[in-house]
């Protein structure tokens, strides 16, 4: 990981210690499982949830004489990811052997990339709300195979090994040490996951282990030399990432303020205790004795190969965000919510097509997304379609229904389905826009409440009481704009 500091210290992100301010320096290594039906160097299945050791070929099990064969689809997906990260694509890269010994690593080495990765430097932009946009550098993206899994809780004195993940294709996306807070780290992981999902190069399912992060944390005096970093391995949730970073930073500050020194080591995060604990001393590159894998030729492709992949990229989150702001006249914040996933963005566009963008965004974000979250659903299994929600918005725009009636209608469509316009007609839910009918209701209310009439003339803001009475009398069907206009005329406001 690069040790070049590219960020100006930000006092808002400093941590108060007993002896003064401290600054976090964070770098992330995201391990993303490539979307592919077979592994990086064998034809074994990558399907999640299969019985232990059922997705294993002779190559994955490192049987003598078995040679790896590169999966071209994994190469394509890595290049597409590099393009999505606005990174340099290296036309020539080399596979290396990273030597270490562990029971779930059958070969005794991992096939990875060291000095010559498939993707070089890139940039990711984070929208940090009030703090503005933050630029995080990408150091590299390299291809490597995953190890198997050691299982320690199935027997009192033995560990089991499951090699289903052995040889699964990973992209390791290494950031520069540009992250300065746990919230920036969370946002960075979320942004990377969103980009990968838009591209279709990784499903991003952290709970299944297909996206996980190694987090390098150090602290320093603001703007000073980089401190000694500790690596927190295999964090598989954004919430855990935030907790691990905040605990680890405070742990290091306490040690330094007590006059101690930080040991460079690899640590694990215990989600139950909310603490990190030492796993082993941190290895350096020379400890792994990297050397080019003699069984694999250099990976080479031409500019035409890269150009063809670039041509077929989908619209990515940043570009979609800017287009939504300009095309639909919505806020940057609303656009950020809507583009959080490709399916959410597509749903919004189907709703907003030919309709008021702000009104559509308001209904999609607040009513629709809010209800999905409450019932733990997503767009794919929503009981209401974009066409139905669009139909509700059409009825609001035509003044056939009020905002209050629209919410009632939304509940009916959510629970029972059906065409919104038909439901409004059959259930007599149309808004009352007949000024004569509204005027009669207002006259009756004014006549019955002379004391309130005197009060509102002294305090015009009390007109809301009359609006409420009219809406109650009309069962929420009176046109609010007409009600306000007629009331002001009748009350002389």
N, C-alpha and C positions, 0 to 999 in steps of 0.2 A: 504494500500500500504506500502511495506517495506521501512524503512528509513535508510537502510544500503547503504553507498556510495561505489560503486565498481569501480569507474573510476578515473584515474589520471587526474588532471586539464590539459587542452590543451590550451595554450596561443592563438592559432589561432582562438579559438571559444569565446574568451573574448569579452565583450562589453565595449567600452570606455564610461565612465561617467565623469562628471565634477570633481569628487573627486578621480577617479582611475578606475581600471578594475573591472568588474562584470562578474559573470558566471551564465548562465541559468541552472536550474535543471528542467527537464521535465519528467513527467510520463503520460502514456496514458492508457485509458480504452476504448477499442474498443468493440462496441456492434455489433455483427454480427448475422443477422437473419439466422437461420438454414434452409437449403434446405429441406423442407418437405411439403407435400400437406396438412397437417393438423396441428393444433396448439399443444402446448406443453401438455396441459391437457384436450383437447376436440377434437372432430372430425371436427370442423369448417374449412372451406377452408382458405388458406393463399394467395389466388390469388390476385395479385396487380391490382388496378384499378376498382374493383367491386363497385357497388353503396354503399354509406354510410350505415353502420349498416346492411349489408346483409351477412357478414361473422361472424355472432354472434349466439352462442348457449346459452342455459340457464346457462351453466357453465361460459362462458365468461361474461355474464351479471350479474353474482353473484346472481342468483335467490335463494331463501331459499331452503335448502335441497340438492342443487346440489354439487356433489363431484368430484374433479379432478381425472383423470386417466392418468398415465404417457404414453407418446408417445415413444415407444421403438426405433423408427427410429431416434428421436432426441437424444436419449442417444448414439446410435451408432455413429451418426455424431459428437457428442461432443468428444467421445473417439478417433475417427479417427483424429480429429483436434489436440487433445493433442499429439497424436503420431507424427503428422506432425510438431509440434512445439518442438519435442524432449523433451517432458515434462513427468513428473511422472504421471502415471494414478493411481488414488485412487480407489481401489476395493470397497470401502464403502464410500458413501457420503450421506448427509442429506439435505432435503429441509427445508428452514426456511421461516417464515413470516416476511417481512420487512414492518413495519407499518408506513404509512403516508397517508394523506387525500388529494385527489385532484379530481376534477369532472370527469376526464377520467379514474379513477381507481375505478371501481365499488365495489370491495370487501373492499376497505379501507386499503388494504395491497397488497403487491406484493409477489408472491411466488418466492423465490430466494434461493441462497446458501450462507452461511456465514462462519462459522468456518470449515466446512467439505465440500470443493468443489469437483467436479468430477475429476478435473485435477490440479496437483500441479505445481512445478517450472519447467521451461524450458528455452531454449535459442534460440534467433534469431540472425543471423549474417547479418550485413549490409555492402554492398560494397560501400564505400564512395569515390571511385575513387582515386585521389592522396593522400587522407588522409588514405587510406588503409581500412582494415576491422574493423568494430566496433561490439562488442558483447553487445547485449541488453538482459537483463534477463526478463523472464516471471515469474511473481509472482504466477499467478493462472489463471485458466479458470473455470468459473462456469455457470451453467444453470439458466435461469430465464425467466419469462414471461414478455412480453412487456405490456405497458399501451396503452390506446386508444389515441385519438387525439382531442384536443380542437381547435375549429375553431372560430376565433374572427372577421373575416371580412365579414360575411354574413348578419349581422343585426346590426343596429345602437346601440342597447342597450342590446343585448343578445348574448351569446356564444352558439355554437352548439357543440355537442359531437358525434364523430364517433368512434364506438367501433370495427371497422374491425381489428385493430391491437391488440386489447385487447386479451392477452393470446398467441400471436405469440411467438414461441420459439426463445430465444436469447442465444448466447454464449457471456459472457463478458470476454474479454481477457485483463488482467491487467498486465501492464509492471512494472518492477522495475524503480525507478527514475534514469535511466542510460542515458537518452537522454540529450544532451548538446547543441543542436542547432535546429533551425526550419527546416533546411535541413535534419538533422538526423530524425526528427519527420516525415517529409514528406516521406522519404525513408522507415522508419519503417512501416508506414501505407500502403505504396505501397507493401512492402514485405509481410506483413500479408495478404493483399488482394490477392496477387498472390498465396500464399500457400493455402488459402481457396478455390480459384478457381481451382487450380490443384486437390485438394481433392474432389471438388464438394460439400463441406459442406455449402457454402454460395455463392450467385451469385456476391456479392461485389458491387452491383449497388448503389453507394452512392446517386445518384440523386433520387432514389426511397425510400431511407431511410433504405435499408437493410444492410448498413454498415455505422456506424457513430462513432464519437469519442468524449469522454470527455477528455479534456486536462488539466492536473495539471501543473501549471507554478509557479516557485519561482525563486528568484535571491539571490546570496550570494557573499561575497568576495571569490576569487578563492581558492578552497580547504577548505573553512571555513564550519561552521555549516550550515545545511539546513535552508533556510528562510521559512517564512510563505507562504503557497501556496494558490493560487486561482484556482478554477476549472472553465473551460470554457465548457459549456454544448452543446451537440448535434451539433458538427461541421460535416458537411456532404460533404466536398470537401477538397482535399489535398491543393489546393490553398488557401482556407480560413483558413486551419490549420496553414499554414506558416504565413499568415498575422496576425492571431489572436495571435500567440505566440510572434511575433516580437513586436506587439503593446503592449501586456500585460507586457512583460519583460521591455520595456522602461518605461511604466507607473509606474511599481513598483520601478525601479531605480530612477526615478524623485522624487517619494514620499520619498524614503529613503534618498536621497541626500539633500532633503529639511528638514530633521530631523523628518519626520513623521514615521508612522508604517503601516504595511500592515495588513488589516483586512482579516481574513480567510473567504472567501465568494464564492458563486457560481455566475458566470458571463455569459453573452451571448455575442456572436460576431455579430455585425451589419455589414453585408457585404457591405452595401451602404456607410457607413461612414468609414469603415475599423477600427472601434474601438470596444472595449469590454465595456459592461455596467453592473452594478450590478443588480443581479436578487434576491438574498436572501442570508442570512448568511449561511455559509457552515455547513451542518449537520455532526455530528460525528456518529459513529456506535451506540452509546447508545441512540441517539435521535430516532432511528428507532425501538427500543425495539424488537430486533430480538428474536424469539423463534422458536423451531422446529414446523413445520406445523403438526398439529395433524391428518390431513386427509391423509397424505402421509407417507408410511413406508420408512425406509432408503433404499437407492438405492444400491444394492449389485450385483456384478458379479465376476466370477472367472478369473484366468489367461488365461484359454483356450479361453474365450470370447475375451479378449484383443489380444491374439496371432493370432486368426483367422482374426481379423480386420487388424492387422499389416501386415499380409501376403498379403492382397489384396490391400495395399496402392499403388498408382501409383508412378512412379519416380518423386521425388519432385524437386523444382527449384535448390537448391544447388547441388544436385547430378547430375542433368541434365547439369548444367553449367560446372562442372568439366569434365564430359564425353565429352561434345562438344569441350572443349579446347583440350583434349587429343586425341579424335577420329578424329576430323576434322582439327586439327592444326590451330585453329583460336585464336584470342586474347581474353583475359578475358573480355574486354569491349564488343567485338562483341557477345560473348556468353551471356553476361548479357542482351543485347538488344534482342537477339533471344529467350531467355527463359522468357521474360516478360509476356507472356501468353502461356498457353498450346497449343492453336490453332496455334500461331505463331511458336512455337518450332516444332510442327508436320509438318507445311508447309515447314519449312527449311529442316527438315530431309528428306521429300519426294523429295525436289529439290536436296539435296546434295548426295542422295543415289547413290553410284557408280561414283561420280563426284568429282572434285577438291573442297575441303571444303572451302578454302579461297575465291576462285572465286564465289562459290555459296553463301557464306555469304555476300560478297560484293554486289552481285546483289539483294539478298533478302532484305538486310538492306537499301541500298541506292536507288535503282530503285523501287523495289516493295513496301516496307514499306513507302518510301517517297511519292509515287503516291497514296497509300491508304490514307495517312494523308491529302494530298492535296485535295482529293475528299471526305473526311470524310466517308471512307468506312473501313471495316475490312475484315479479311481473309474469313469470312463466306459469304460475298457478293461480293467478288472480281471477276472482269470479266476475269481474267487470272488465270489459274490453275497451280499447282505445276508441272504437266507434261509439260505444255506449256513453263513455264519458264525454266525448265530443258532442253527442246529442244533447246532453245536459247543458253544456256550455252554449250550444245554439239556442236553447230555450231561454237561457239567461240573457243572451245578447239581443234576442228579439223581444225582450220584456214580457214573454209569456209567463215566466215565473220569476219570483224574487230570489234573492240569495238564500233566505231562510227556507223557502219551499224547495230550492235546489238541493239543500242538504237533506231534507226529508226524502226527496226523490232519489238521491244518491243511495240512501239506506235501503230503499225499496229495490232498486236495481241490483245493489250488492247482494241482497238476500234472496231475491226472487227472480232476477234477470228480467228480460223483456226490453222492448223499445221505449226509451224515455218519453217520446212524444205521445205514443199510444197510452202510456200509463197516465200522463197528465190529463189527456182527454177523457179517458174512462173514469178517472177518479175525481174529476172536476177540480183539479189542482191549479188551474190557470189563475194568473195574477189578475186582480181587479184593477183595470185601468180606466174604467168608466168614471169620468170626473163627477158626473151627476150622482152616482151611487156613493162615491167617496165623500162628496160634499154633504150629502144627507147624514152620513155617519158622523162627520165632524160637527155639523149643526147640533145633532142630538147630544154629543159629548160636551160641547161648549155650554149648551142650555142647562145641562145637569150639573155643571161644575163651575158656578160663578166665582167662587173663592179662588180656584186655580187660575181662572182667567185674569183676575186682578194680580195674582202673584207673578204670572208669566210676563205681564206688561212691565213689572218692576225688574224682573230678572228674565230676559229673553231666553237664557240658556235652559230654562225649565220647560221649553217647548217639547223636550224629549218625553215628558210625561204624557202629553197629548198624543204624540206619535205612537207611544206604546199602547194607549187606550184604543186608538184607531186600528192598529194592527191586531189587537186582541179581538175587537169587534168584528174584524174581517177574517178572523182565523188565519192571520198572517198572509192573506192574499192581496191586500191593498198595495198598489204601486208606491213604494216609499218616496220616490221623487215627487209624485203627484200629491201625496199626503203632506209633505213638507211645504210645497208651494201653496196649497190651498189653506193650510193652517196659518201660514204667515200672512196671507191676505185677510183671512177672517179675524185674526187677532191683532191686526194692524202692526205687525212687527217688521 
